[in-house]
């Protein structure tokens, strides 16, 4: 199992490491704000800012929300959760192998 630490105020970071299909991966999210914020995993869209038949379905798989996280919204290309002050752990088990350079981690402040 791999664990990645991410502060939701970091804005946008490209996942640097590959994640194997079926590999349990924990995103340990920190929210230093005094209010809820958002965390998003997003497949990098094509040059037009869209997903097409060549786009990898990076967020297909299962998610488990730890305490401090709620309201998962997910499709095959993007997944988002609300992160309470303090943060929490998001566990993701992808259905397909993910190439690190094809997945963005985005924190969106209040």
N, C-alpha and C positions, 0 to 999 in steps of 0.2 A: 504494500500500500504506500502510495506517495502522498505527501502532505505539502501544500503550497500555502504560504502566508500571504495575505493580501489586505492592505488597508483600503477601504472603499473610497477614501479621499485621493487615492493615487491616480484617478482618472482613467487611463487606458494603458494596458500592458499586453504584449503578445506573449502567449504561452510559449516558453522557450523549450520545454522538454516534450517529447512524444509521450502519449498515454496509450497503453495497449488496450485492445478490446477486452472488456471484462475486468480490467484492473480497477480496484476500489481506490478512488482518489478523493482526498479531503482538501477542500479549500477552507482554510481557517481565516475567517473574515473579521477584521477589526473595524469598528465604527467609533471614531473619536468624537463624533458630533453629539450634540445633546438631543437629537431627534432622529427619527427613522430615515434611512437612506436606501439606495438600491444597489444590487450587485447583479451583473449580467455576464453570462458566457455567450459569446457570439462567434459564429463561423464568419470568417472574413469574406465579405461579399465581393462580387466581381468588379471590374473597373467602372461599371455603371451604378455601383452601389446596390446591386440586386443579387438574389440567389438564382442560379440556373441549374441545368442538368449536370453541370460539372462541379457544382458546389457540394462539398462533403457534408453529410448530415451529422455534424460533430456533437450535437446535443441530444441525439437519440440515445436512449438508455434510461437508467433509473436514478432518481435523486432521493436523498433522505435529508430532511431539514432538521438540524439540531436546534436546541433552545436558542432563542434570540433571532430566529429566522421564521418567516411566514410567507404565505401566498405565492407559491411557485407558479409561474407561467412558463410553459415550455412547448416548443415545437421541435422539428428536426434540426433547426438552424440556430435557435436562440433560446436561452432560458434565463429567467430573472427571478430574484427573490427580494423581499423587503428585509432589511437588516436593522434590528433595534440598536439603540445605543449600547456600546460595549462589543456587540458582534455575536458571532456563533460559527458553528461548523456546518458546511454544506458537503455532503458525501455524494459523489457522482460515480456511477459505474457505466462507462460508455458501451454502447452496443457495437461500435466499430472502432478501429484503431484511429487515433487522432495524431496527425502530424502537428507538432508544436507551433509551427509558423502559420497554421491555418485557423487558429482559435485566439480570439481576443478576450481578455478579462477587463471588464469596465466597472468602475465604481462611480456612482452618480450621487453626489451630495444631495442634501435636502431639497 
